[in-house]
Amino acid sequence: MKLLSVNAGSSTLKFRLYEMPEEKLLMKGQYERIGLDGSCYNLKVDGEKFSSLVELKDHKDAVKLLLDHLLEHKVISSLDEIEAVGHRVVHGGNKYSKSTIINDRVLLEIESISPLAPLHNPAAVKGMRAFLDAIPNACNVACFDTAFHQTMDEATYLYPVPYEWYVKYDVRKYGFHGLSHKFITEKMTDMLGHSPNLIICHIGSGCSVTAVKEGKSIDTSMGFTPNAGIMMGTRSGDIDYSLINYVMKKEERNLEWVEKKLNFDSGLQGVAGMSDLRDIDRAYLANEQKVVLAIDMYTNKIVDYVAKYYVKLGGVVDAICFTAGGGENDDIIRAEVLKKLTPLGVMLDEEKNKETIVRKGVEGVISTDKSSIPVYVLATDEELMIARDTYSICVQ
């Protein structure tokens, strides 16, 4: 089966074409600046790259061009060969605890949840509608980034605010990066041969830590929005909410200005003046003091959640897993986190840590044999997770 894994953003459309169930990647690419000046595409087929500027008025234009490109590069000979399309949806609200086949009702429900993810859900719906129009015979599946965390219990996902806010407005912890956390959980399940207890550290531009008990999410650091939890590249993570009103008055600004600052000008960017971990590492090694401070804060926040989830799992943890861009490739961040976890008996193998870089094709264990908890570095693959979920649903 040829299957498209799709991630539609407000002005982007990323895709991968797989042969399933072999999970063979046939082609991948992305269409950028949809509806804006300077729209373009970048494709990769059999190791060869193609890119160009092109006018893309909307997502329908991008989908049409994507399908034309599949035919042009001869990865398919007919659109009928595409039997399934899996779509990433950031927010499933309270409604979805697993991936589901898309129909009119599902589309309406995803649209109704849009106030919870105003930048992402409307874009996902645009992408879905475009594919449903272009290849109506394909099985289309919505894969939700919040679904994996729907196994959290009520005492965990509720906030200590008026209960009616939950009843009326669905105010609660949802958690995100679910496709990544699910992928790593399934990977570790295969490796260990049982449903494991894990603490997964998804460390990228956005960051989240998840506690997994017997293969199911029981808590996660992100909350009602992806801005909650640990300090991130440009997001603040957890803060005292009262500072928002305080700063608004001091700066004579509105709420929208403060929200933008907390989402785009905080975290590592706010403290160190930079957010790319590669730049951060270079400055850290040069002993730039603001960066040293930022790394100390950043790793403290990760350690806080790891320690919290260690207790929540009753001290029975099969593995701590690092994944995503920073977790997979940043040996400095990993080392600083694990040194701070020494009181839990975690012991870092410094040589293995430096050698284990996913972008160089190296995954594996970076803790010593004497470590109380083995620590893994593993590549995540949200697009492949979408493909797997979509395939399993469409072949039922």
N, C-alpha and C positions, 0 to 999 in steps of 0.2 A: 504494500500500500504506500502510495506517495502522500505525504502529510505535511501541511504547512503549519509551522509554529510562529504565531504573530504577536507582536507587542506594539500596539498603537498608542502613541503619545499625542499631546495636543497639536504638535506640529511635526511629528515624526511617525514613521512606520518601519519597524524592524522585522525581519523575517528569517526563518531557516526552512529549507525544504529537506525533509528526511525520507528515506526509504525505510518503512517500518514492516515488521518488528526488528529488522537488523540494526536500526538506529544509525544507518549510513547517512552522513551529511552530504547532500548533493549540491547545495548552493545556499549562500546566505547573503544578506545585504541590508541596507537601510535607505530610506527616502527621508530627506531632511528639509526643514523650513517649508513644510506644506502650508499653502495659503499665504506665504510671505515672499518677499523679494529674495532672489538668490537661492531658490530651491534647487536641490541636487540629489543625486543618488550615488551610492557606492556598493559595488557588488564583488563577490568572490566566487569563482567557479574553477574547480580543479587547480587551485593555487594561483590562478590568474585573476588580477584585479581589473575592474572596470569602473569608471566614474565619469560623471558629466553634469553640467548645469542643465536643468530642464524645468519648464513651467509646470507647477503642480498647484492647481487652484484649490483642491480639496482632497480628502482621503479617497474619494471615488477615483480621482485622477491617479493617485498613487497606486491604488490596487490594480487599476487597468494596466498601468505601466509595469508593475511587478509581474502580472500574468503574461504580458507581452514579452518581458525579459526571459521568463522561464521557457517560452517557446523559442525565442530568438537564440538562446544559448543551448537549445536542444536537450535540456534536462527532462523535458516532457515533449511529446509530439501532439498532445491534445489536452485541453483543459479537463476533459473527462477523466484523465489519469489522476487528478487530485481528488482523492476520495474523502479527505478530512482536513479541517482547519481548526487549530486550537488557538484560542485568544486569551492573552493575559488580561485579567481584570483586577485592578488594584483593590477594590472594595466590594465585598459581598454582604456587608452589614450582618444582621442577625439571620438572614434568610438562607445563606449557603454555607454548608459545612463540607462540601465536596464539589468537584467539577461537575458540570451539568450540560446536557445538550441544549442548544439555543433554539428557542421558539419565540413567538410574539409575546407570550407572558413573561418569559425570562428577560427579554429586551426591555419591557416596560418596568420590570422590577429593578433591573440594573440602573435604568434612568431615574427611578424613584429614589435610589440610594445616592444619587449624584451630589446632593449637598454635603455628604460625608467625604467625598473625593472630587471636588469640583473641577480640578485640572485633569483628572485621569479617566473617570468613568464615562463622561460624555465622549471623549476621544475613542475609547474602546468601543462604544456603541456605534460610532461612525464607521469604524473599521469593520465591525460585524455586519452592519447593513450593506456596506460596499461588497464584501465577499458573498453574502447571501444573494445579492443581485447578480454578481458576476458569475458565480458557479453554484447555482441553486441546488444542484444534486449532491453537493458535498455535505458531509456530516460536520456541522459547526459546533464547537464545544467551548464554553466559558470556563476558564481556570482562574480561581480567585486567590489573590495573595493573602487574604485574611482567613481562608478556609481551614488551613492546618491548625490554627489556634482556637478553633471553635470547640475544642475539647477542654478548654480551661473551665474550671467550675465557677459558680456564681460568686463565691466569696473572693475569687481572684479577679474576675473581670469587672465587677462593680466598683464604682468610685464612692467614697464616703461623702456624697453630695445628696441633696433631696432625691429620694427614690423616684418621685414623679418625673424627674428629668430623664431617667432611664425609660420609664413607661411611655412618656409623651414624645421624647426626642431621640431615643436610642443612644443616650450618653453612657458609654461604657468603654472598657479597654477592648480593642480589637486585635492589635498586633499586626505586623506586616512582615515582608520577606518570607512569607509562608512557603512559597514554592521552593526557595533555597533551603530553608530548614527541613522541609519534607524530603528534598533530594538527598541531603546529607544523612538524614535519619534512615532512609532506605539503603543508602550506600553502606552505612555502618551496620545495619541489620544483616546485609549480605555478608559483610566481612566477619562479623562476630557470630553469626549463626543463630541469633535470638533477638527479640525486641529489646533494645538496650535503654539504659538510663544515660542520658547525654546532657552536656552543657555545650551548646553550639554558639560560637562567637562569629557572627557575620560582620566582618570588619571591612567596610568599603567607604565610599563617600557618605552613604547612609549606613548606620551601624545598629545592630540589634543582637541581643543575647537571649537565647531560649533554653528553658529547662524542658527536657523530654523524659518522660517516665514510661517505661515499657513501650516505647515507640510512639507515644502521643505527647503533644505539647500540653504542659500543665501551667506554664507561665512564660511570659516574654516581656522584654523591656519596653518596646514601643507600645503605645496606648491607643487613645481615641484618634490620634494622628501619628504620623511617622516622626514628629518632632519630640516625642517623649522618650525617656530612657537615657542612654549614655550620650556623652559628648560626641559629636560627629564632625564631619568635614566643615560644614557651614551651619549646622543646626545646633542649638543650645543643649538639647536633651532636657532632663528634669531641672526645673528652677522653682523658686518661690513665686507663685503667681502674683503676689502683691507688688513685686518690682515693676510689673507692666504699667499699672496705674501711676506709680511713682515716677517712672521715666517719662511717661506721656506728659505729665504735668511739668516736669523739669525742662523737657525739650519742646513743650508746646506743640506736640504732634498728636496724630490720631492713632487709633488701634491698628489700622492697616499698615502704617509706618513701622510700628513696633513689631508686628507679626513678620513683616519682611526682614527686619533686622534679626529676629530670632531664627528665621529659616535660612537666610542667605549670608548673613554677616556675623555669625556667632560661631561656636565650636572652635575648632583649630584656627579657622580664619579670624575669628574675633580676638583670640589671645595671641596667636603667633603672626598674624598678618598673611598667612598662606594656608591652603587646605590640601594641596596635593601631597600625599605621603612621601613621594620621591623627593620633593623639595624640602619637606619637613625633615626627612632623614639626613639630607646633606647639611642642613643648618644645625641639626642636633649634633652631628659629628664635629661640626665646627664650633660647638659649644656656644651658640647664640642663645642668650639667656631667656628671651621670651619663648623660644622654641623648646628649650629644656623644660621650662615651666609648663608649657602646653602639653608636652609629652607626659609629664608627671601627672597632670590633671586628667588627661585622656586615659592613661592606663589605670589610674585610680578608679575611674568610673567603671571601666570594664571589670576590674577586680571586685568592686563592690557587688556587681550583679552575679559574677561567678560564685563568690562566697555565699551570697544570699540563696542562690539556687542549689548550691552544695548542701546547705542546711535543709532546704525544701525537699530535696531528694533523699533526705535521711542519711547523708554521707555515703550513699551507695551510688557511685558514678562510674560507669564503664569507660567513659572517655570524655575529655574536653577536646572539642574540635574547632579549629580555626579555618575559616573559609572566606570567600569573596576577595576582591582585589588586594586589600591590605592584609587580611588574614592569610591569604595564600602566598604572598610575596614579600611581606615586610618582616624580616627577621628581627629588626630592632624593636618594633612594637611588641612582637610575640615574646621576646626575651624579657622586656621590662615587665610585662604582665605576669609571666611565669615566676620571675624573681620575687614578685610581691605575693605570690601564692605559696611560697615556701612553708608558711605555717600550716598549710593543709597537707604538707608532705609531698607537694609537687616538685619534681627535680628536673631541671632543664639539661639536655645534652647540647652544649653550645655549638659543637662542631656539626651535629646533625641539623640544628636549627639554621645555621648559615648555609648549609648545603640544600636544604629543602625549600625550593622555590618553584612554584607551580608553573610559572611562565617559562621555566627552563625544563619543564617536563618531569619535575621531581615532587612527588607526594610522599607522605609517610609519617612515622612517629618521630617526634623531636624531644621526647622525655627519655630519661635514663631507665634502665631496668629496675632500679630501686624506687622509682617514683610511685607514690601512692595511687596516682591516677595517670594512665597513659594519655599523652597529648598528641593528637593527630593534626596534620595539615592536609586538607582535602580540597580538590577543585569542585566548585558547585557548578550547576548548569540548569538555570531556570527554564531555558528554551527546551532542553531535552525533557525536563519534568513535565512541561506543557504537552510535549509530543507523546510522552508515555501515558499521561492521564487521558488525553484525547483518543489515543489508539485503543486503550482498554475499554473506554466507553463505547466507541463506535463499532467495535467488533463483537459486542455482546449479543 
